[in-house]
Each structure stands twice: as C-alpha cells, then as structure tokens.
C-alpha cells in the first residue's frame, strides 16, 4: 500500500506538470518539481539534526523510567481494567501484562518499546483464539485501542514544531490531549457496542466514570477562558508536564538506586539508532510531497476541497490541514511529511499547521497497524476491527478541527 501511495505522488505530479505545460505552456512547472527534490532533501537533513538530539534525549530519560519500574507500576494499575474488558482472557494470563505494558509505553511516547511489546501481546492473544484465521474480540479491542493513538505526551510533535521555529512548541499540548481522548473514546465505545461489553462492571465503570469526570471538569474550567488564555494554558501545561515527568523519572530512579547516568546513556544510544534509521523514510516522503506541491496537484486538490467546504457555508481555514488527515490512516511517514511541508509553507503557527499537528498527534496509521499486528499472527478475517479503528480516526480529525477553532480560532 505504501509503495502505491509513494509512486502515486510522483505520477500525479508528473501528469499535473505535463498538463500545465501542454495547456498553458508553463515550462516552470517541471523546473519547480526538480528544484523541490533538492529543497526537500535539504529540509529532511535539517529535521533530522533536531530529531537526533530529541530522540536521544527523550529515550535516555525513558530508559531510566523503565529501569525504575515506573512502567511496570502503571501496568499493574491497568491490569484489572483490561481483565474485565477482555473476559475471554484468563486472569493472570501473560497477555494482560503485555497489553498494559504496550498501552503504557504508547502513552509515554515509548514507540520503540511499544511495538515489540504489542506484537508479543497479539501472539499471546492468538494462543487463546479458537479460530486462528479470524480476529478474536480481545484482539480487536487491543488493536483498535492501539489505532486510536492515545498519547499523553506528543514529544515528536513538539520536536517538529521546534525545528520549524515555533516560539511555543508545546502550544498544541491540550488540543492534542482532547482530540486523542475523543478518538480513543470513539474507538472504545464502537468496539464495546459491537462486542456488547459489560460497561456497568464496577471496575470498568469506575475507570470510565473517573476519566469522564476529570475531562468534564477540565473542559468546564476551560469553557470560560479566551482563546489567548487557552493557548497560554496549553503551552504552560505542556512544558510543566514534560519537565515534571523528567524529574519524576530521575528522582524515582535515584530512590530505587538506578544508575541514572549510565541508564540515560544506554537509552540515548537507542535513540540515536532510531533517529538514524528514520532518515531514508523522511527523505522519501518529503520529496514525494514536495513534488506534489510544486507540480500544483496538491493546490488543485485543496482548492476543490475548499470550494466544497465554502459551498456548505463553513470556515475554510482548516482545509489545508486535510492532506495530513487523509494520508494518516495509510502512512505515518507520509502524514509526517505533509505536516512538515505545511508548517514550512504556511507557517508553523498558522491555523492549518496547528490543526495538522493536532491531527498528527491524535490519529494513527490504521491500515499499517492492522497489517503489522494481524499479519504477525496470520489473521485473515479482521471482522469489525478496521471499521471501528477508522471511526476512531474520523473522531480524532473532527475533534482536532473543533478543538483548534476553540483554542486558536
């Protein structure tokens, strides 16, 4: 799927530039396309310079958290909830621990650890699956919650905004948190409806009710605030939460006699390797998006979407962010390239760039997740997994647009 998407960008760019040349004699189209290849390759390297430092720093601190058993602690807290949401999984089964570890790692931004743990969890669930060719209820719930992108600390989004010169990189912290909550809720409740989960179980109800009360209180408190005050609050909370987590990792690590410096270096080395491996994908996608923009094809698509939105009587400022939303279910690298390119062309703090950043932080690469997680255990019939995951993505996109109008509109 990614091969077709990437090749399609270049073919569409070539066709658009050819039409401009033949119809209006615009020879500059191909010159712009060629120039964009080199400019996007340079931008990729510029992004990577900060990416090396950010991933090295963050994964160093996260390694301290791992060795201090903070992730294991969160896993034990979540285990009773997942035991009830997945009744076909026996109490004490290894899958429950792996599932909670996976979600904890995802929430903290431990992507490099979350995927292998998630694959182990899916294999453990497959051992309990009476029909190995068809996804079980537990596997579907696990996958949809993964695809709903519940991320409490979107460090990568902060990093991209920093690289593009944002004065307050954490400005989108609260919008992403609210939008990702909406996408996760949509995914969870759609699966609960399809599987008729017992949401009135005391433990499940306590978790859901407590979470709903916290969010309701937060939204109520923010409802009377101006857009300027909301933006300032988002930036403040983002910075406070980020640095507080780092201090928590260091203090708990020291109390538990973790060699914090050596652990940081160990994790930082992993971050360097992760960043290095991302460069080819970043170059490939940024160049593909660059030629699509330079050829005029992307602008034509946006004008068509803008016309439809305007005809409906809606504000059209969010339209430029839609390419990021449209490609995110298929490719995370393509969506990331769309986001970076939009921040570069429209401005890092422009309204479309803020919407696109929020979408990037609150949605997931659904088809990739389905292919990797189900493909790893040989599942052929996914049942309602894709539909529920795409509904979560849609909820994330709609919530991102609405929240950004609330905060920045």
MOQUI-V288951 format. One line per field, one symbol per residue. ss: DSSP state (h for helix, s for strand, l for the rest). psi: psi as a letter, one per 30 degrees, with the letter a starting at -180 (. if undefined). burial: + if it has 24 or more other ideal C-beta (glycine too) atoms within 12 Angstrom, else -. A space follows every 50 residues. Layout:
ss = ???
psi = ???
burial = ???
//
This chain:
ss = lhhhhhhhhhhhhhhhhhhhhhhhlllhhhhhhhhhhhhhhhhhhhhhhh hhhhhhhhhhhhhhhhhllhhhhhhhhhhhhhhhhllllllllhhhhhhh hhhhhhhlllhhhhhhhhhhhhhhhhhllllllsllhhhhhhhhhhhlll llllhhhhhhhhhlllllhhhhhhhhhhhhhhhhhhhhhhhhhhhlllll lhhhhhhhhhhhhhhhhhhhhhhlllhhhhhhhhhhhhhhhhhhhhhhhh hhhhhllllhhhhhhhhhhhhhhhhhhhhhhhhhhhhhhhhhhhhlhhhh hhhhhhhhhhhlllllllhhhhhhhhhhlllhhhhhhhhhhhhhhhllll hhhhhhhhhhhhlllhhhhhhhhhhlllllslllhhhhhhhhhhhhhhhh hhhhhhhhl
psi = eeeeeeeeeeeeeeeeeeeeeeeggjffeeeeeeeeeeeeeeeeeeeeee eeeeeeeefeeeeeeefggeeeeeeeefeeefeefiffkkkgkfeeeeee eeeeeeeggiefeeeeeeeeeeeeefffjfjffkkleeeeeeeeeeffhj jfiieeeeeeeeeggkeifgegeeeeeeefeeeeeeeefeeeeefhlifg keeeeeeeeeeeeeeeeeeeefegkleeeeeeeeeeeeeeeeeeeeeeee eeeeeghkjeeeeeeeeeeeeeeeeeffeeeeeeeeeeeeeeeeffeeee eeeeeeeeeeffglkgffeffeeeeefefejeeeeeeeeeeeeeefkfgl eeeeeeeeeefgllieeeeeeeeeefggkejfbgeeeeeeeeeeeeeeee eeeeeeef.
burial = -+--++--++-+++-++--+--------++-++--++-+++-++-+++-+ ++-+++++++++++++++-++--++--++-++++++-++-----++++++ +++++++++++++++-++++++++++-++-----++++++++++++++++ ++++++++++++++-+-+++++++++++++++++++++++++--+-+--- ---+--++------+---+--+-------++-+++-++--++--++-+++ -++----+-+--++-+++-+++-++--++-++++++++++++++++++-- ++--+----------+++++++++++++++++++++++++++++++-+++ ++++++++++++++++++++++++--+-+--+++++++++++++++++++ ++++++++-
//
